[in-house]
Amino acid sequence: MRTSKVSGVLAAFACAVCCALPILIAAGVLTTAGAALLQQTLLAVAAGLAAVALGAWWLHRRRTAQPAVAAASTAGCGCGAPAGCGC
């Protein structure tokens, strides 16, 4: 779960920097060409980090749901049942 949180925060930071580009241009920190290149890079990085965050969240949810499903499937029938083998 930590991976998805870190990726989500980094994606939000990349979006914030992208929104701050006009201020950086007006302050003279960036040129227009540099800002255009940085904007495209930041958008790609933010999209990639958002995809990583969603994938990590999905994987975490899947891993935590599997033990509950496995426990429910052996509870009433089969050799793992408390009553013994068979139904």
C-alpha positions in Angstrom: 0.0 0.0 0.0 3.0 2.3 0.6 4.0 2.2 -3.1 0.6 3.4 -4.2 0.7 6.3 -1.7 4.2 7.4 -2.7 3.3 7.2 -6.4 0.1 9.1 -5.9 1.9 11.9 -4.0 4.6 12.1 -6.7 2.0 12.3 -9.4 0.2 15.1 -7.5 3.5 16.9 -7.2 4.2 16.6 -10.9 0.8 18.0 -11.6 1.4 20.9 -9.3 4.7 21.7 -10.9 3.0 21.6 -14.3 0.4 24.1 -13.1 3.2 26.3 -11.8 4.9 26.6 -15.2 3.2 29.9 -16.2 4.5 31.4 -13.0 8.0 30.1 -13.6 8.0 31.6 -17.1 6.7 34.9 -15.9 9.5 35.0 -13.2 12.1 34.3 -15.9 13.1 31.0 -14.4 12.2 29.1 -17.6 12.1 30.0 -21.2 9.0 29.2 -23.3 10.8 26.3 -25.1 12.1 24.9 -21.9 8.6 25.1 -20.3 7.1 23.3 -23.3 9.5 20.5 -23.0 9.1 20.3 -19.2 5.3 20.3 -19.6 5.3 17.3 -21.9 7.7 15.5 -19.6 5.8 16.3 -16.5 2.5 15.2 -18.0 4.0 11.8 -19.1 5.6 11.3 -15.6 2.3 12.2 -13.9 0.4 9.8 -16.0 2.9 7.0 -15.5 3.0 7.6 -11.7 -0.8 7.6 -11.6 -0.9 4.3 -13.5 1.7 2.8 -11.0 -0.3 4.0 -8.1 -3.5 2.5 -9.4 -1.8 -0.8 -10.3 -0.2 -1.0 -6.8 -3.6 -0.3 -5.2 -5.3 -2.9 -7.3 -2.6 -5.5 -6.5 -2.8 -4.8 -2.8 -6.6 -5.2 -2.8 -6.2 -8.4 -4.8 -3.6 -9.9 -2.4 -5.6 -9.0 0.7 -8.8 -10.4 -0.7 -7.4 -13.8 -1.7 -6.9 -15.2 1.9 -10.5 -14.4 2.7 -11.7 -16.2 -0.4 -9.5 -19.2 0.3 -10.7 -19.5 3.9 -14.4 -19.3 2.8 -14.0 -22.0 0.2 -12.6 -24.6 2.6 -14.8 -23.8 5.5 -17.8 -26.0 4.6 -16.6 -28.9 2.4 -13.5 -30.9 1.6 -10.5 -32.1 3.6 -9.9 -28.7 5.1 -13.4 -28.7 6.7 -13.6 -29.0 10.4 -16.0 -32.0 10.2 -13.5 -34.1 8.2 -13.1 -35.2 4.6 -16.0 -35.1 2.2 -19.3 -33.3 2.4 
